[in-house]
Structure formats: structure tokens, C-alpha cells
Amino acid sequence: MYQLFCDSNCELWHTTVKEVGLNVIYMPYTLGDQEYFYDLGEKIDLKNFFDQMRAGASAKTSALNEYAYTEYFEPILARGEDIYYITFSHEMSGTFNAMKNVIAQLKEKYPEREIRFKDSRTISMATGLIAYYAALKYKEGATMDEMDAYVDSLIPHFAGYFVVEDLTYLQRGGRLSGVSKVVGNLLGIKPVLSITKDGVIVPVAKVKGFKKALNALREYVRTKGSELDKYKTVIIHADNEKSAEELAAALRQEYPNIDLEIQWVGPVIGAHCGPGTVGVMFHAKER
């Protein structure tokens, strides 16, 4: 028997992970001088988090240490179970170096046990949707080998596109030059960002004005979307519910059978994209 893990950078809501039986590794973030661990919306006031960012509070992220990974994994192995962990993109964090070190140590201590991890090569609800459907397969009794094949079949097909309201936060995170940030904000330029098949966030378009940016997100769903009536589509927002609802209404009108949800961006990802961000995660022909 094995236990299925995800981490809170997949941003599945806390009620959903409980419903499908996923174990969660909670990722850290710092607001001001205080460190927290994202609980998938269970107790955190997300509006307050983004209000504080707008007011100038510094929000940062950090990697889990080896001790934390050991605390998550060893009790499972000690009771005679294996581990299967669906991670967010390894290209986006150094935390997986610590994870791999812990796995190597635990395999020496528990040689009869197995620990597998699968890099989703994406983040936020694109990873969340992969973990969600994997959890349904897990509940059907999938073996680890069957899970490998199933998750591999999902990874190339869950796409994520998003647009930020203020370029300041991308610039702080090193994803944009200071000059580009100033010019972009003055001209109202909104970059549309996506996650490549290799798990890297890149700009794919630049549009003037947030309304046009939302139309660009809708166009990506139109041109790349696949089986939208079979797989969930999730619109995410960082305290920008009005824009999220506007995008949702347009997609529901165009695709009457779409299975669509709206959800908040969590603080770990929100620390990088900033308040006002809106994104859409969906099943695509290809990422």
C-alpha cells in the first residue's frame, strides 16, 4: 500500500484534498517578519494577505528543509507504507534538492520501502488538477506503476495562462527588469504568462489593458482547450474576483458544458505574481 502526496503549491482547496484523500506537504511563505505555511485556504484570510501586499508588506517564499521532508515521509515508511508524491515544477524551486537528499537517506533506513515522486512540470491549479485526477485514480486502486503511466498521460495536457495586474511583483522576483516594470506599468502593458512543457514560466504575449488580457486568456482556452466537458477548468485570482467572474461568464457562455470553478491564488504563488492576478488552468491538446 502507498500514500499519495501533493504539496500546497498545487493550490487545491482544503476541502478537496480531504474529499479525495490526498496527503499535503505545506509550503512556507513569509509576510513581513513572520513565517507561515499555506493551509490551502482552511484558516488563512487570503483577502487580508493581498491587502497587506498592496499596502507594502513584503511577501517572500523559501524552500522546505530536510527536517520538514523527513517529518512528512518517515512516519509513512515506518508504518510499512510507500509514498507517491506529485510535485510542482522542479524548475521553480530549490526545495527539491532537500527532498531528494531526504529520500536517499530514508531509502537507506527503509530499504524495503519505495518513495516515488513525479514532477508535474507546472504549478498552481495546473498541478492541482493533475493531483486531483490522480487521487481519483488512486481511490480506484491504481498501483504505483499504473499511477506512473496515468500521471505521465496527464502532465502534457494541463495548461496554465495568467496575467498580472501590477508588474512590480514579477520585477521583485527577478522575472522582469526594473525598466520593463516601470514602462509596462505606465503604458498599461499586461504580459500574458504561461508554463512551458519543461516547467518554466515564460511570457507568451503582451497586451495593453487588463480587459484585453482577459480576452487573451479566453482565446488560449479556445485555441488550446480539449475535452473541457470531461476535465475541470479552474480560474484563479489574487483578490480580483470581478475579473475572474467576468472571464468565467464568457467561458460558460461559449462552452455550456464546461466544468468550471473559481478559486483564490494562495500566498506562496501570490507572493510572486502579486494581487490582482487572474489565470486559467485547463485541459489542453498540448501544453
C-alpha positions as CSV (number, residue, x, y, z in Angstrom):
1,M,0.0,0.0,0.0
2,Y,1.2,3.5,-0.6
3,Q,0.1,7.1,0.3
4,L,-0.4,9.7,-2.3
5,F,1.0,13.2,-1.6
6,C,0.8,16.6,-3.2
7,D,2.0,20.0,-1.9
8,S,0.2,23.2,-1.2
9,N,1.7,24.8,-4.3
10,C,-0.9,22.8,-6.2
11,E,-3.4,25.1,-4.6
12,L,-6.2,22.5,-4.4
13,W,-8.7,23.8,-1.8
14,H,-8.5,22.2,1.6
15,T,-12.0,20.6,1.3
16,T,-11.0,19.0,-1.9
17,V,-7.8,17.3,-0.7
18,K,-9.8,15.9,2.3
19,E,-12.5,14.7,0.0
20,V,-10.1,12.8,-2.3
21,G,-7.7,11.6,0.4
22,L,-4.5,13.4,-0.6
23,N,-1.7,14.0,1.9
24,V,-0.4,17.6,1.7
25,I,3.1,19.0,2.2
26,Y,2.6,22.6,3.3
27,M,4.9,25.1,1.6
28,P,6.3,28.1,3.5
29,Y,6.0,31.8,2.9
30,T,6.9,34.9,4.9
31,L,4.7,38.0,5.3
32,G,6.6,40.8,7.0
33,D,8.8,39.0,9.5
34,Q,6.5,36.1,10.2
35,E,6.8,32.7,8.5
36,Y,3.6,30.7,7.7
37,F,2.7,27.5,5.9
38,Y,-0.1,27.7,3.3
39,D,-3.0,25.6,4.6
40,L,-5.0,25.5,1.3
41,G,-7.4,28.2,2.4
42,E,-8.5,26.4,5.6
43,K,-7.7,29.2,8.1
44,I,-5.8,32.0,6.2
45,D,-7.6,35.2,5.3
46,L,-6.5,35.5,1.7
47,K,-8.0,38.9,1.1
48,N,-6.2,40.2,4.1
49,F,-2.9,38.7,2.7
50,F,-3.3,40.6,-0.6
51,D,-4.5,43.8,1.2
52,Q,-1.2,43.7,3.1
53,M,0.8,43.3,-0.1
54,R,-1.0,46.2,-1.6
55,A,-0.2,48.3,1.5
56,G,3.5,47.5,1.0
57,A,4.1,44.4,3.2
58,S,6.9,42.2,1.9
59,A,5.9,38.7,1.0
60,K,8.6,36.1,0.3
61,T,8.9,32.4,-0.2
62,S,11.5,29.9,0.9
63,A,12.4,26.2,0.4
64,L,11.5,23.4,2.9
65,N,14.4,22.0,4.8
66,E,15.4,18.3,5.1
67,Y,14.0,18.1,8.5
68,A,10.5,19.0,7.3
69,Y,10.5,16.4,4.5
70,T,11.7,13.8,7.0
71,E,8.8,14.7,9.2
72,Y,6.3,14.2,6.4
73,F,7.8,11.0,4.9
74,E,9.3,8.9,7.7
75,P,6.1,8.1,9.7
76,I,4.5,6.7,6.5
77,L,7.5,4.5,5.8
78,A,7.8,3.4,9.5
79,R,4.3,2.0,9.5
80,G,5.1,-0.1,6.4
81,E,3.6,2.0,3.6
82,D,5.2,3.5,0.4
83,I,5.0,7.1,-0.9
84,Y,4.0,8.6,-4.2
85,Y,4.4,12.4,-4.4
86,I,3.2,14.6,-7.2
87,T,5.3,17.8,-7.0
88,F,5.1,21.3,-8.6
89,S,7.8,22.1,-11.2
90,H,11.3,21.4,-10.0
91,E,12.5,24.2,-12.3
92,M,10.8,26.7,-10.0
93,S,12.4,25.9,-6.6
94,G,15.5,24.6,-4.9
95,T,13.3,22.8,-2.3
96,F,13.6,19.5,-4.3
97,N,17.3,19.3,-3.6
98,A,16.4,18.8,0.1
99,M,13.6,16.4,-0.8
100,K,16.0,14.2,-2.9
101,N,18.6,14.2,-0.1
102,V,15.9,13.0,2.4
103,I,14.6,10.3,0.0
104,A,18.2,9.0,-0.4
105,Q,18.6,8.9,3.4
106,L,15.2,7.2,4.0
107,K,15.8,4.6,1.4
108,E,18.9,3.5,3.3
109,K,17.0,3.4,6.5
110,Y,13.9,1.7,5.0
111,P,15.3,-0.3,2.0
112,E,12.1,-2.4,1.7
113,R,10.0,0.7,1.2
114,E,9.5,2.7,-2.0
115,I,9.4,6.5,-2.5
116,R,8.4,7.8,-5.9
117,F,7.9,11.4,-7.0
118,K,6.6,12.8,-10.2
119,D,7.5,16.3,-11.4
120,S,4.3,17.8,-12.8
121,R,6.4,20.5,-14.6
122,T,3.8,23.1,-13.7
123,I,2.3,24.8,-10.7
124,S,-0.8,26.2,-9.1
125,M,-4.1,24.6,-10.2
126,A,-2.5,23.1,-13.3
127,T,-0.6,20.8,-10.8
128,G,-3.7,20.7,-8.7
129,L,-5.8,19.3,-11.5
130,I,-3.2,16.6,-12.2
131,A,-3.1,15.7,-8.5
132,Y,-6.9,15.7,-8.3
133,Y,-7.4,13.2,-11.2
134,A,-4.5,11.2,-9.9
135,A,-6.3,11.0,-6.5
136,L,-9.4,9.7,-8.2
137,K,-7.4,7.0,-9.9
138,Y,-5.7,6.2,-6.5
139,K,-9.1,5.7,-5.0
140,E,-9.9,3.2,-7.7
141,G,-6.9,1.1,-6.5
142,A,-4.2,2.1,-9.0
143,T,-0.8,0.5,-8.4
144,M,2.2,2.8,-8.4
145,D,3.1,1.6,-11.9
146,E,-0.4,2.4,-13.1
147,M,-0.2,5.8,-11.4
148,D,3.1,6.5,-13.2
149,A,1.5,5.8,-16.5
150,Y,-1.6,7.8,-15.7
151,V,0.2,10.9,-14.4
152,D,2.5,10.8,-17.3
153,S,-0.5,10.9,-19.6
154,L,-1.9,14.0,-17.8
155,I,1.2,16.2,-17.4
156,P,1.4,17.3,-21.1
157,H,-2.2,18.3,-21.2
158,F,-2.8,20.7,-18.3
159,A,-2.0,24.2,-19.3
160,G,-1.9,27.4,-17.3
161,Y,-2.1,31.0,-18.5
162,F,-2.3,34.1,-16.4
163,V,-2.0,37.8,-16.4
164,V,-0.7,40.1,-13.6
165,E,-2.3,43.5,-12.6
166,D,1.0,45.1,-11.5
167,L,4.4,44.2,-12.8
168,T,6.1,45.2,-9.6
169,Y,6.0,41.8,-8.1
170,L,7.4,40.0,-11.1
171,Q,10.2,42.5,-11.1
172,R,10.9,41.9,-7.4
173,G,11.1,38.1,-8.1
174,G,13.7,38.6,-10.8
175,R,11.3,37.7,-13.7
176,L,11.3,41.3,-15.2
177,S,13.8,44.1,-15.4
178,G,13.1,47.3,-13.4
179,V,12.9,49.4,-16.6
180,S,10.4,47.0,-18.2
181,K,8.3,47.2,-15.0
182,V,8.2,51.0,-14.9
183,V,7.5,51.3,-18.7
184,G,4.9,48.5,-18.6
185,N,3.0,49.9,-15.7
186,L,3.0,53.4,-17.2
187,L,1.7,52.1,-20.5
188,G,-0.7,49.6,-19.1
189,I,1.1,46.7,-20.7
190,K,0.0,43.3,-19.3
191,P,2.1,40.3,-20.1
192,V,0.3,37.0,-20.5
193,L,2.4,34.3,-18.9
194,S,2.3,30.6,-19.4
195,I,4.1,27.5,-18.1
196,T,6.1,25.6,-20.7
197,K,6.3,21.9,-21.1
198,D,9.6,22.0,-19.2
199,G,8.0,23.7,-16.2
200,V,9.3,27.2,-16.7
201,I,7.1,30.4,-16.6
202,V,7.5,32.5,-19.7
203,P,5.8,35.5,-21.3
204,V,3.8,34.4,-24.4
205,A,2.0,37.7,-25.2
206,K,1.8,41.4,-24.3
207,V,-1.4,43.3,-24.5
208,K,-2.5,46.8,-23.4
209,G,-5.1,46.8,-20.7
210,F,-6.4,44.2,-18.4
211,K,-9.7,43.6,-20.3
212,K,-7.7,42.7,-23.4
213,A,-5.6,40.4,-21.3
214,L,-8.7,38.6,-20.1
215,N,-9.8,38.2,-23.7
216,A,-6.3,36.7,-24.4
217,L,-6.8,34.1,-21.7
218,R,-10.2,33.2,-23.2
219,E,-8.5,32.9,-26.6
220,Y,-5.9,30.4,-25.3
221,V,-8.8,28.3,-23.9
222,R,-10.4,28.5,-27.3
223,T,-7.4,27.5,-29.3
224,K,-5.7,25.1,-27.0
225,G,-8.6,23.7,-24.9
226,S,-9.5,20.0,-25.1
227,E,-12.3,17.9,-23.5
228,L,-13.5,20.8,-21.4
229,D,-16.6,18.9,-20.6
230,K,-14.6,16.0,-19.2
231,Y,-11.9,17.7,-17.2
232,K,-12.3,20.7,-14.8
233,T,-11.3,24.2,-15.7
234,V,-10.2,26.5,-12.9
235,I,-10.0,30.3,-12.9
236,I,-7.7,31.6,-10.2
237,H,-7.5,35.1,-8.9
238,A,-5.4,37.0,-6.4
239,D,-8.2,39.2,-4.9
240,N,-9.7,40.1,-8.3
241,E,-13.0,38.3,-8.1
242,K,-14.7,40.7,-10.5
243,S,-12.3,39.9,-13.4
244,A,-12.4,36.2,-12.6
245,E,-16.2,36.2,-12.7
246,E,-16.1,38.1,-16.0
247,L,-13.8,35.5,-17.5
248,A,-16.0,32.7,-16.1
249,A,-19.2,34.1,-17.6
250,A,-17.6,34.4,-21.0
251,L,-16.3,30.8,-20.9
252,R,-19.6,29.4,-19.7
253,Q,-21.5,31.2,-22.4
254,E,-19.1,29.8,-25.1
255,Y,-18.9,26.3,-23.5
256,P,-22.2,25.5,-21.9
257,N,-21.0,22.1,-20.7
258,I,-17.7,23.3,-19.2
259,D,-16.9,22.1,-15.6
260,L,-15.6,25.4,-14.3
261,E,-14.6,26.6,-10.8
262,I,-13.2,29.9,-9.5
263,Q,-10.6,29.8,-6.7
264,W,-8.2,32.1,-4.9
265,V,-4.5,32.2,-5.6
266,G,-2.6,31.1,-2.4
267,P,0.1,33.2,-0.7
268,V,3.1,31.3,-1.9
269,I,2.3,31.9,-5.5
270,G,0.7,35.2,-4.8
271,A,3.9,36.5,-3.3
272,H,5.4,36.2,-6.8
273,C,2.5,37.3,-9.0
274,G,1.0,39.9,-6.7
275,P,-2.6,41.0,-6.0
276,G,-4.9,41.3,-9.0
277,T,-3.6,38.4,-10.9
278,V,-6.0,36.3,-12.9
279,G,-5.3,32.9,-14.5
280,V,-7.0,30.0,-16.1
281,M,-5.9,26.3,-15.9
282,F,-7.5,23.8,-18.2
283,H,-7.1,20.6,-20.2
284,A,-5.3,21.3,-23.5
285,K,-4.5,19.5,-26.6
286,E,-0.9,20.1,-25.6
287,R,0.8,22.5,-23.2
